[in-house]
């Protein structure tokens, strides 16, 4: 649970904690790495789309 909470707080900076954790097997480390990278990619795409929508809204709002 600790790694999930840390991921929600600091994002991809949790990867070293995954790889240096001696209690996780290599398969779990690889799965965790892919999960972190895919979720970070999706969050970044959603952030960019939301910024485009916000900029479009303000552009129409301040056009005279």
C-alpha positions as CSV (number, residue, x, y, z in Angstrom):
1,X,0.0,0.0,0.0
2,X,2.9,2.3,0.7
3,X,4.2,2.3,-2.9
4,X,0.7,3.1,-4.2
5,X,0.3,6.1,-1.9
6,X,3.8,7.3,-2.8
7,X,3.0,6.9,-6.5
8,X,-0.1,9.0,-6.1
9,X,2.0,11.8,-4.4
10,X,5.1,11.8,-6.5
11,X,4.3,10.0,-9.7
12,X,7.1,8.3,-11.6
13,X,9.7,9.2,-8.9
14,X,8.5,6.0,-7.2
15,X,10.3,3.9,-9.7
16,X,13.6,3.8,-7.8
17,X,11.7,2.7,-4.7
18,X,10.2,-0.2,-6.7
19,X,13.5,-1.3,-8.1
20,X,15.5,-1.0,-4.8
21,X,12.9,-2.9,-2.8
22,X,14.4,-6.2,-1.9
23,X,11.0,-7.8,-1.0
24,X,9.6,-7.6,-4.6
25,X,10.4,-10.2,-7.2
26,X,11.7,-9.1,-10.6
27,X,8.4,-9.9,-12.2
28,X,6.6,-7.6,-9.8
29,X,9.1,-4.9,-10.4
30,X,8.6,-5.1,-14.2
31,X,4.8,-5.1,-13.8
32,X,5.0,-2.1,-11.4
33,X,7.3,-0.2,-13.8
34,X,4.9,-0.7,-16.7
35,X,2.0,0.3,-14.6
36,X,3.7,3.5,-13.5
37,X,4.8,4.4,-17.0
38,X,1.5,3.7,-18.6
39,X,-0.5,5.6,-15.9
40,X,1.9,8.5,-16.1
41,X,1.5,8.6,-19.9
42,X,-2.3,8.5,-19.7
43,X,-2.3,11.3,-17.0
44,X,0.0,13.4,-19.2
45,X,-2.3,13.0,-22.2
46,X,-5.3,13.9,-20.2
47,X,-3.5,17.0,-18.8
48,X,-2.6,18.2,-22.3
49,X,-6.1,17.7,-23.6
50,X,-7.6,19.6,-20.6
51,X,-5.1,22.5,-21.2
52,X,-6.2,22.7,-24.8
53,X,-9.8,22.9,-23.8
54,X,-9.1,25.5,-21.2
55,X,-7.1,27.6,-23.7
56,X,-9.9,27.3,-26.2
57,X,-12.4,28.4,-23.7
58,X,-10.4,31.5,-22.7
59,X,-9.7,32.3,-26.3
60,X,-13.5,32.4,-27.1
61,X,-14.2,34.2,-23.8
62,X,-11.8,37.1,-24.5
63,X,-12.4,37.5,-28.2
64,X,-14.3,40.7,-28.9
